[in-house]
Amino acid sequence: MFNISYLDNNNDKQLVWQSSWGLSTRSIGAMIMVHSDDMGLVLPPKVAHTQVVIIAIEKVNEDEQNAVII
């Protein structure tokens, strides 16, 4: 891609093997930046087919434990 080359043991010009992870890691980072807020990551339905909402309920005493329906 960048036409990077070197001279081998026989002084022949050889092209190097190259790979790029830029698109995959950058696209994941962009998705996280676009689909997150101060409360965390919210992925679009095409990426996360199952939606999960976690609600923390603090139970202080026995009466409140009986009042919470799960």
Summary of the structure (lengths in Angstrom):
residues: 70
radius of gyration: 26.2
end to end distance: 56.9
largest distance: 84.3
contacts: 82
relative contact order: 0.08
helix: 27%
strand: 14%
